């Protein structure tokens, strides 16, 4: 776990690959490794970025290290999943290039047996709706890491209603809160990757 955390914090892709393989060899559950290893490393990176102690290139390098580890965990996480439990469209909103937390949540959901349609980052609200319609999504999730971009979450709710699409919504990111999500008519606020699976389970159950 510590090696995975360190790999992300030091932007070390080679260490991320080695640590991921070692975690699997040691019998550590991939979900635990993602949440408590990679996720904790990304929390550090996110905090350092917020404090302006590191900048975008370092965040992207840390993301690349995390992606390398995820590429090793994901086949194992999805292998045990049989029929899909539902479809989740997920992305980081327009104007926001942070996809750290979103990637962790996507990996956790895949591991839990969901079909995850990951649209990436800097995604306009219309694209969320298009993807929800094309994939018959049960849930639409959007992450926003800046106060200037969190308003796009409201656009997603409004457009889903306009399209009369039945998908439930789940939102996260530093500026978001349970109060914010309630105020825009969203269904669920997600404070962390660890809670995402349980929350999506509840939304899908209805």
C-alpha positions as CSV (number, residue, x, y, z in Angstrom):
1,X,0.0,0.0,0.0
2,X,2.8,2.4,1.0
3,X,4.6,1.7,-2.3
4,X,1.5,2.5,-4.3
5,X,1.0,5.7,-2.4
6,X,4.6,6.7,-2.8
7,X,4.5,5.9,-6.6
8,X,1.7,8.4,-7.1
9,X,3.3,11.0,-4.8
10,X,6.6,10.8,-6.6
11,X,5.1,10.4,-10.1
12,X,7.0,7.1,-10.5
13,X,5.3,5.1,-13.3
14,X,7.8,2.2,-12.9
15,X,7.3,2.0,-9.2
16,X,3.5,2.1,-9.7
17,X,3.7,-0.9,-12.1
18,X,5.9,-2.9,-9.7
19,X,3.9,-2.0,-6.6
20,X,0.6,-2.9,-8.3
21,X,2.0,-6.4,-9.2
22,X,3.4,-6.8,-5.7
23,X,0.1,-5.9,-4.2
24,X,-1.7,-8.6,-6.3
25,X,1.0,-11.2,-5.5
26,X,0.5,-10.4,-1.8
27,X,-3.2,-11.1,-2.1
28,X,-4.3,-7.5,-1.4
29,X,-7.8,-6.9,-2.8
30,X,-7.5,-4.5,-5.8
31,X,-10.3,-2.3,-4.5
32,X,-8.4,-1.8,-1.2
33,X,-5.2,-1.1,-3.1
34,X,-6.9,1.5,-5.3
35,X,-8.6,3.2,-2.4
36,X,-6.0,3.0,0.3
37,X,-2.9,3.1,-1.8
38,X,-3.4,5.0,-5.0
39,X,-6.3,7.1,-3.6
40,X,-4.3,8.2,-0.6
41,X,-1.4,9.2,-2.9
42,X,-3.7,11.2,-5.0
43,X,-5.2,12.9,-1.9
44,X,-1.6,14.1,-1.2
45,X,-1.2,15.3,-4.7
46,X,-4.5,17.1,-4.7
47,X,-3.7,18.8,-1.4
48,X,-0.3,19.9,-2.7
49,X,-1.9,21.3,-5.8
50,X,-4.5,23.2,-3.9
51,X,-1.7,24.7,-1.8
52,X,0.2,25.7,-5.0
53,X,3.2,23.6,-3.9
54,X,3.0,21.6,-7.1
55,X,1.6,22.5,-10.5
56,X,-0.3,20.9,-13.4
57,X,2.6,19.0,-14.9
58,X,3.2,17.2,-11.6
59,X,-0.5,16.4,-11.2
60,X,-0.6,14.9,-14.7
61,X,2.6,12.9,-14.0
62,X,1.0,11.6,-10.8
63,X,-2.2,10.7,-12.8
64,X,-0.1,8.8,-15.3
65,X,1.5,6.8,-12.4
66,X,-2.0,6.0,-11.1
67,X,-3.2,5.0,-14.5
68,X,-0.4,2.6,-14.9
69,X,-1.3,0.9,-11.6
70,X,-5.0,0.9,-12.5
71,X,-4.2,-0.8,-15.8
72,X,-2.8,-3.7,-13.8
73,X,-5.6,-3.8,-11.2
74,X,-8.6,-3.4,-13.6
75,X,-8.5,-6.8,-15.3
76,X,-8.5,-8.5,-11.9
77,X,-11.2,-6.2,-10.6
78,X,-13.5,-6.8,-13.5
79,X,-12.7,-10.5,-13.9
80,X,-15.0,-11.5,-11.0
81,X,-17.8,-9.3,-12.3
82,X,-20.4,-11.3,-14.3
83,X,-23.5,-9.5,-15.5
84,X,-23.3,-5.8,-15.3
85,X,-25.1,-4.3,-12.3
86,X,-25.9,-1.2,-14.3
87,X,-24.3,1.5,-16.5
88,X,-22.6,4.7,-15.1
89,X,-21.6,7.6,-17.3
90,X,-18.8,9.5,-15.5
91,X,-16.5,12.4,-16.4
92,X,-15.0,15.6,-15.1
93,X,-16.9,18.7,-16.1
94,X,-16.3,21.3,-18.7
95,X,-13.4,23.7,-17.8
96,X,-11.9,21.2,-15.3
97,X,-8.9,19.1,-16.2
98,X,-8.6,17.3,-12.8
99,X,-9.6,13.7,-13.2
100,X,-7.9,12.2,-10.2
101,X,-10.9,11.5,-8.0
102,X,-13.0,10.6,-11.1
103,X,-10.5,7.9,-12.1
104,X,-10.5,6.3,-8.7
105,X,-14.3,6.2,-8.6
106,X,-14.4,4.8,-12.1
107,X,-12.0,2.0,-11.1
108,X,-13.9,1.2,-8.0
109,X,-17.2,1.0,-9.9
110,X,-15.7,-1.2,-12.6
111,X,-14.4,-3.5,-9.9
112,X,-17.9,-3.7,-8.4
113,X,-19.3,-4.9,-11.7
114,X,-20.7,-1.7,-13.3
115,X,-20.4,-0.9,-17.0
116,X,-18.5,2.4,-16.7
117,X,-18.6,4.9,-19.6
118,X,-15.7,7.2,-18.8
119,X,-15.9,10.4,-21.0
120,X,-12.6,11.8,-19.5
121,X,-12.1,15.4,-18.5
122,X,-13.3,18.9,-19.6
123,X,-16.6,17.4,-20.8
124,X,-19.5,19.8,-21.7
125,X,-22.9,19.0,-20.0
126,X,-24.5,18.1,-23.4
127,X,-22.0,15.2,-23.8
128,X,-23.1,13.7,-20.5
129,X,-26.7,13.6,-21.7
130,X,-25.7,12.2,-25.1
131,X,-23.7,9.4,-23.5
132,X,-26.5,8.7,-21.0
133,X,-29.0,8.3,-23.8
134,X,-26.7,6.3,-26.1
135,X,-25.7,3.9,-23.3
136,X,-29.1,3.8,-21.5
137,X,-27.3,4.9,-18.3
138,X,-28.7,4.2,-14.8
139,X,-26.5,6.8,-13.2
140,X,-24.6,10.0,-14.4
141,X,-21.6,11.1,-12.3
142,X,-19.7,14.3,-12.6
143,X,-16.7,15.6,-10.7
144,X,-15.7,19.3,-10.4
145,X,-12.6,20.4,-8.6
146,X,-13.0,24.2,-8.9
147,X,-15.7,26.6,-7.7
148,X,-15.8,28.0,-11.3
149,X,-16.7,24.6,-12.8
150,X,-19.0,23.1,-10.2
151,X,-22.0,25.1,-11.7
152,X,-21.8,22.7,-14.7
153,X,-23.2,20.0,-12.4
154,X,-26.5,22.0,-12.3
155,X,-26.5,22.2,-16.1
156,X,-26.3,18.3,-16.2
157,X,-29.3,18.0,-13.9
158,X,-31.3,20.5,-15.9
159,X,-30.5,18.9,-19.3
160,X,-31.3,15.4,-18.0
161,X,-34.7,16.7,-16.9
162,X,-35.2,18.4,-20.3
163,X,-34.4,15.2,-22.0
164,X,-36.7,13.3,-19.7
165,X,-33.9,10.9,-19.0
166,X,-34.5,8.7,-15.9
167,X,-30.8,8.5,-14.9
168,X,-29.9,9.3,-11.3
169,X,-27.1,11.8,-10.6
170,X,-24.1,11.6,-8.3
171,X,-21.7,14.5,-7.9
172,X,-18.4,15.0,-6.2
173,X,-15.3,17.3,-6.0
174,X,-13.9,19.8,-3.5
175,X,-16.5,22.6,-4.0
176,X,-19.4,20.2,-4.0
177,X,-21.4,19.3,-0.9
178,X,-24.6,17.5,0.1
179,X,-26.3,20.9,0.4
180,X,-25.1,22.0,-3.1
181,X,-26.3,18.7,-4.7
182,X,-29.7,19.0,-3.0
183,X,-30.0,22.7,-4.1
184,X,-29.5,21.8,-7.8
185,X,-31.9,18.8,-7.7
186,X,-29.2,16.2,-7.9
187,X,-29.6,12.8,-6.2
188,X,-26.4,12.1,-4.4
189,X,-23.2,13.8,-3.1
190,X,-20.2,11.6,-3.1
191,X,-17.4,12.7,-0.8
192,X,-14.9,9.9,-1.6
193,X,-14.2,7.0,-3.9
194,X,-14.7,4.6,-1.0
195,X,-18.3,5.6,-0.7
196,X,-19.1,5.8,-4.4
197,X,-19.9,2.1,-4.9
198,X,-22.3,1.9,-2.0
199,X,-24.0,5.2,-3.1
200,X,-24.4,4.0,-6.7
201,X,-25.7,0.7,-5.5
202,X,-28.4,2.6,-3.6
203,X,-29.2,4.8,-6.6
204,X,-29.6,1.9,-9.0
205,X,-31.8,0.0,-6.5
206,X,-33.9,3.2,-6.6
